Amino acid sequence: MLIRDATDADLPEILAIYNDVIATTTAIYDERASTLEERRAWYEDRRRHGLPVLVADSGRDVVGFSSFGEWRSRWGYRFTVEHSVHVRADRRRQGLGRALIEALFPRASALGMHVMIAHIDSEATASCRLHERLGFEPVGTFRQVAHKFDRWLDLVAMQRTI
């Protein structure tokens, strides 16, 4: 498995993974599918700001992606980023999420970042355990801050010093 920088040509596969996550999980608190134009704008914004978008490339297709962006827009938060990672449903629990997150750490360090934030749905216990194994610490839970699939959802905040 190759972890590499995404290209514009990867966007349709990134979009398919993203929209499947929206439709089938609580990892993204949205119920509306994204469009290719929205994913392209997200990608171009990341690239314009020198921020990574990485993909897991199986040699045939993209099976996951990760990225980070600013956590808050105020000046004092400029050394903190929030990451996201998503793996295609048929390739989960094979170590790809871990590899995609680990590949972000040197990128964040090279940009002078100090802390990486993760926000994880409280029901995603495997994701919380993975983040703990990667050195993230839970720092709080936001109770019932989102509503999806006809239920209220809690969001776990975790952080790791780069």
N, C-alpha and C positions, 0 to 999 in steps of 0.2 A: 504494500500500500504506500503510495506516494502522497505526502502532505506538501502542497505547493500553493503558490499564490494563485488566486482565481483570475480568470480572464473574462472578458465580455462574453465569450462563447460558452462559458459555464452557467450563465445566468438562467437559461431555461431549466436546467437541472436543479439549481439552487432554488428557483421558484417552486418547482414541483415538490421538493422536500419541505420547504417552508409551508406551502399550502396544505400538505398532508398533515403536518404538525398542527396547524390551525384547526383542521377538520376533525382530527382524531384524538387530540391530547389537550391537556391544560398547560402545556409548556409555554404557549403564547396566548396571552389573554386578549384574543381577538376572535370574532366569529366570521369575519368577512375575509374571503380569499384576497390575497394580494395580486396585483397585476405585474406583468413584465416591466411596464414602465416604472412602477413603484420600486421594484427590486433594482432596476437599472439606476434610478435616482439615488437609492441607498448606496449602491456599489460606487457610483461616481463620487458621491459625497465622501465616502471613506477614502477613496484613492486621492481625491483632491486635498485632503487633510493629512495624507501620508500614513493612514491607518490601514492595518492589514485586513484582507479578506482571504482566508485560506480554504482550500478544499482538500478532501480526501479523495484521491483519484485511484480507482481500482485498476486502471489500465484500459477499461472499457467505458466507464462512466463515473460521474461524481456521486459519491455515496454519503457525503457529509460536508459540512462547512462550519467555520468559526470566524469570529471577528471581535473587535472591541471598538468602542467609541467613547466619547466623553460621557462622564457620569452625570455631571451637572454643568451648566453653562457658565456659572460664575467663576471669576478669575481664581479665587482661592482653592477651587477644586481641580485645577489644571493638571495635577499630578496623579489623578485618580481616573481609572477607566472602568467601564462595565462591559463584560464580555457576553457573548451568546454563542451557543454551539448546538447544532442540530444534525442528527444522523438519520439517514433513510431507515424506515421501519424494518426492513428485512436485514439490516446490517447492524442493528443495535445489540449491545452487550457483547461486542467483539473487540473492545478496546479502542475503537475509533474516536469516541468522544474524548477519552483520555488523551490520545495522541493529538487531537485537534486543539485541546486546551493547552497542553504542554507546549505546543508549538507557538502559542501566543506569548508565553512568558519572556523569551529572549527579545521578541519584537517590542513588548512593553518596556523592558529594561533599556533597550537601545534608544527608545524615545524619551527616556528619563522619567518614566512613570514610577510611582511609589506604591500604589495600592490598586488591586483589581477587585471589583465587586461582582458578585453573582446574585441574581434574584431567581429563586427556584420555587415552583409551586410546592406547597407542603406535602402533597400526596406523592411527589416524585422522590420517594425515599432513596431509590438507587442513585439518582443524580446527587442528592445531598451527601450520600456516603462517598461517591466518587470525588466530589469536591473536597470533602474532609481528607481523603487520602492524598489529594493534591495540595494540602496545606491550607485550605480555606477553613475559616472558623465561623460558626454561626454567630451572628451579632444581634439577631432579633427576628421577630415574626410580626408581620402586618396582618391583622385578623380581618377576614371578610372584606378585603379591599377590591375584589373582582367578582364578577358574576358570569358564569359560563356553564353551559349544559344544565341549566335550571338549578344551579346551586352556588352558594357563596364559597369563595376560595381564599385561602390564606397564602401569603407570600413570605418565604424564608429569605432573609438577607444574610449573605456570607461574604467574607472578605479575606484577602491574602495579601501580605506584603510582598512586593516584587523584590 
